[in-house]
Amino acid sequence: MRSSGVIFELKELSEDENFGVVKDPGYPHITSSSRTVGDHVRRRIQSSRKQIQYGAEQGISSALLIYNNIDPIQMFGTESMDFIAAMYGAYTILLNKQTMANSEMFNGKDRMLQPEKNTSFSAVGHLCDRGGIITVTLFENVFAKVRISRDQLPPCFDVPKIEISTEPLTLP
């Protein structure tokens, strides 16, 4: 039996030692940041698995929303590529050392969502507040036990179509 509605688990990204690091003490007003693409999202997926499983076991769509409270423009660690890399694997290109030919880009290592792993997540998304304009971007889990129906969501939700490939398309 499938219930209607969606359960949302909200996780906050509130601190990161690599955000706003001063690289040159002579120029303290200039800062830079560094990160591994997808790591913030991967950690939030890992820490919310138990909560998300509850909804899926009830037949209810269950989504993780991540709110970025570190970065005023809410992009550091929560850009679209961070979600896709965390969910389906880092963008990867293979290079043939002899011919220098390269493969098409594909989703490689460090994927948190797989056909047999974390299927309780219906989606993982970004809750964003930029100057009082609140948006939600949900990235669907193509392996989900319980899918999110777009009809259940308010029109302010953006749910882009994601195409994943876990194998290189060509390598001449």
Residue, then its C-alpha position, 0 to 999 in steps of 0.5 A: m500500500r502506498s501512502s501519499g505525501v513526501i517526508f523531508e529530512l533537513k540537514e544543515l551545512s553549517e561549518d567547513e574549515n576550508f571555507g573562506v581560508v585566508k591564503d595571504p596574510g598580506y591581503p586578509h580581505i582576499t579569501s579562497s575556499s577549497r573542497t572535494v566536489g560532492d563531499h558535503v552532500r555525501r556526508r549528509i546522505q550518510s548521516s540521514r540514512k536511518q531517518i530516510q529509511y523510515g518513510a520508505e518502509q512506510g511506502i512514503s516518498s522520502a527526500l533529504l534537503i540540505y540547507n547551506n548556512i556556510d556560504p552567503i550565496q549558498m553554493f559552496g558544496t551545494e552546487s548541482m554538480d555536488f549533488i550529482a557527484a555525491m549521488y551518482g559518482a564523480y564526473t570522470i574521463l578516461l585517458n588512453k596514455q598511448t593515443m591521448a584519446n579520451s572517453e566521454m564523461f561518465n559518473g565514476k567513483d564515490r557514488m552514494l546511490q546505487p541499485e542496491k544501496n540507499t534506495s530509501f532516498s526518493a530524492v536529495g535536494h538543495l533548500c536555498d534562501r537567497g535574499g528571501i527568495i526560497t527555492v528547492t531543487l530536488f535530484e531524483n534517485v533513479f534507484a529509489k524504492v519509492r519515487i517522488s511524484r512531481d504532482q505531489l510537489p508545489p510549483c516552486f520545486d525544481v526537479p531537473k532530469i538527470e542522466i547518469s552513465t556509470e561506464p565510459l561511452t567511448l575510448p578509442 
